[in-house]
Each structure stands twice: as structure tokens, then as C-alpha cells.
Amino acid sequence: MMKLPNMLLAAAVVSASVAYTAPAKANDQLAVSICEYIAADDKNRLRSKLKSSRVKIRNIFDAVKCNGNNMLRHAIESGAADAGEYIVKNLSKSSLADGADIAWAESNGHGGSPLIAVIKDRAGL
């Protein structure tokens, strides 16, 4: 009798681990695609990927990291003006109001990026 509950427990653990890892891989692939589209400055494919995945930039902005940076800093670093402007327009004003991304850009040699003006305009700085 003791073997059956142990087998059921083991089966539950295995099935739970399989069910848990599948979404993580899908999320990782989504993040990779988003970062690639930003680096390529492909706003249309970025928008399409987000829409097909039913994800909003506001909801994933803090979670997705591209080369260690958030999506906006990745756009600035990649010179992706169109994709970066799309990101800025889909973020809340309050998330840009602290000016951290502007300060980061200026301190890392990206002060001439056209996205700086877009961020300032959106945030009201």
C-alpha cells in the first residue's frame, strides 16, 4: 500500500515540473524575439509579436532584459529610433518620469540619441 502513494507523488512532481518548464521556455523565446526586433529597429515585427503573444510592453518592461539592459536602453544602445519610440509611447509617463534612462544614456555616450527627446517629451521633463 505504501508504494502506490509514493508513485502518485512522484508522478505528480514529474508532471508539475514538465508543466512548469514549458511556459518558461516560451517566455524566454518571447524575450529573445523582442530583443532581436528592437536591435533590428523593426517596429512592425515587434508590435506583431507582442500582439500575437497578447502581451503589453507596460507589463513586461521590467522583466525583459536585453544584454543586461531594459528594452528602452537596448533600443538607445542599438540606435533603434522607431522601435524605441514605440516602446516609449507604450510606457506610462510615470515610469519615465524619474529620468533614469536619460541619465543612463548620457553617462554611456548615447546623449545624442533621438530617443532622449522622445522620452523627455513623453515624461514631461
Backbone torsions as a table, in degrees:
resi	resn	phi	psi	omega
1	MET	NA	-31.2	-177.7
2	MET	-72.0	-23.9	-176.8
3	LYS	-72.8	-35.7	-178.7
4	LEU	-63.9	-48.1	177.2
5	PRO	-62.0	-36.5	178.6
6	ASN	-64.7	-40.0	179.4
7	MET	-67.4	-39.0	178.7
8	LEU	-65.9	-39.9	177.8
9	LEU	-63.8	-44.3	179.0
10	ALA	-63.1	-41.6	178.9
11	ALA	-64.2	-39.5	179.2
12	ALA	-65.1	-41.4	179.6
13	VAL	-65.2	-44.0	-179.5
14	VAL	-64.7	-46.5	-178.6
15	SER	-67.2	-35.1	177.5
16	ALA	-67.1	-38.4	180.0
17	SER	-69.5	-36.4	177.2
18	VAL	-67.5	-42.5	179.9
19	ALA	-66.4	-30.2	-178.5
20	TYR	-78.9	-37.7	-175.8
21	THR	-74.2	-28.4	-178.5
22	ALA	-61.0	-48.4	178.6
23	PRO	-64.4	-32.8	179.4
24	ALA	-62.9	-40.9	178.1
25	LYS	-66.6	-39.2	177.9
26	ALA	-64.2	-41.3	178.9
27	ASN	-66.1	-39.3	177.7
28	ASP	-63.0	-42.5	179.8
29	GLN	-66.4	-37.7	176.8
30	LEU	-62.5	-44.8	179.3
31	ALA	-62.7	-41.7	178.9
32	VAL	-62.7	-44.3	179.3
33	SER	-62.3	-44.2	179.4
34	ILE	-60.1	-45.9	-179.9
35	CYS	-63.8	-38.9	178.9
36	GLU	-66.1	-41.6	-179.7
37	TYR	-68.0	-34.8	176.7
38	ILE	-66.7	-47.0	-179.0
39	ALA	-61.6	-34.2	179.1
40	ALA	-83.4	-2.5	-177.5
41	ASP	55.9	42.9	-179.3
42	ASP	-104.4	84.1	-176.7
43	LYS	-62.3	-39.4	-176.9
44	ASN	-65.1	-44.7	178.8
45	ARG	-69.7	-34.2	175.6
46	LEU	-61.9	-49.0	180.0
47	ARG	-61.9	-43.0	-179.9
48	SER	-64.0	-41.7	179.8
49	LYS	-64.8	-43.3	178.6
50	LEU	-64.0	-41.8	-179.0
51	LYS	-67.1	-44.3	-179.5
52	SER	-67.7	-26.9	178.4
53	SER	-88.6	-5.2	-178.6
54	ARG	56.7	49.3	-177.5
55	VAL	-126.8	143.3	175.9
56	LYS	-108.9	144.6	-179.7
57	ILE	-57.5	-40.7	-179.6
58	ARG	-56.2	-35.3	-175.4
59	ASN	-80.6	-22.7	-176.3
60	ILE	-114.6	-1.7	-173.6
61	PHE	-55.1	-44.5	-177.6
62	ASP	-76.8	-22.1	-174.8
63	ALA	-88.8	-33.9	-175.4
64	VAL	-85.4	125.0	177.4
65	LYS	-119.5	131.8	178.3
66	CYS	-116.4	112.0	-176.6
67	ASN	54.3	35.5	177.8
68	GLY	85.7	-3.4	-179.8
69	ASN	-110.4	159.7	172.2
70	ASN	-71.6	172.7	-174.5
71	MET	-61.5	-38.0	-178.9
72	LEU	-68.6	-44.2	177.8
73	ARG	-65.3	-34.5	176.8
74	HIS	-64.2	-40.0	178.0
75	ALA	-64.8	-42.5	178.7
76	ILE	-62.4	-46.5	-178.8
77	GLU	-64.5	-34.2	-178.5
78	SER	-85.9	-7.2	-177.0
79	GLY	70.7	29.2	-176.3
80	ALA	-92.4	83.8	-175.1
81	ALA	-67.8	-45.2	-177.4
82	ASP	-67.4	-48.7	179.3
83	ALA	-64.8	-38.8	179.0
84	GLY	-65.1	-40.7	177.8
85	GLU	-65.2	-38.0	176.6
86	TYR	-61.6	-42.0	179.0
87	ILE	-63.6	-47.4	-178.5
88	VAL	-59.3	-43.5	-177.8
89	LYS	-68.0	-21.0	-179.7
90	ASN	-98.9	1.9	175.6
91	LEU	-96.9	155.5	176.7
92	SER	-73.1	152.0	178.7
93	LYS	-62.0	-36.2	-178.0
94	SER	-67.0	-28.0	179.1
95	SER	-74.4	-17.5	178.7
96	LEU	-102.3	-11.4	-171.4
97	ALA	-65.6	-24.5	-178.1
98	ASP	-74.1	-15.5	177.5
99	GLY	72.8	14.4	-177.6
100	ALA	-64.6	-38.4	-179.4
101	ASP	-70.4	-34.1	176.8
102	ILE	-67.4	-45.8	178.7
103	ALA	-62.1	-40.0	178.2
104	TRP	-62.1	-45.8	-178.3
105	ALA	-62.1	-43.7	-178.6
106	GLU	-69.2	-34.7	-179.6
107	SER	-79.2	-14.8	179.8
108	ASN	-108.8	20.0	173.9
109	GLY	80.1	19.2	179.6
110	HIS	-114.0	27.4	-176.8
111	GLY	-64.7	-20.5	179.8
112	GLY	-90.1	6.3	-178.5
113	SER	-66.3	137.1	177.5
114	PRO	-66.4	-15.8	179.5
115	LEU	-72.3	-22.3	178.8
116	ILE	-60.3	-45.3	179.6
117	ALA	-66.0	-37.4	179.3
118	VAL	-65.8	-41.4	178.9
119	ILE	-64.9	-46.0	179.7
120	LYS	-61.1	-41.4	179.8
121	ASP	-64.9	-45.0	-178.6
122	ARG	-67.0	-41.1	-176.8
123	ALA	-82.4	-13.6	-178.1
124	GLY	76.0	31.3	-178.7
125	LEU	-92.6	NA	NA
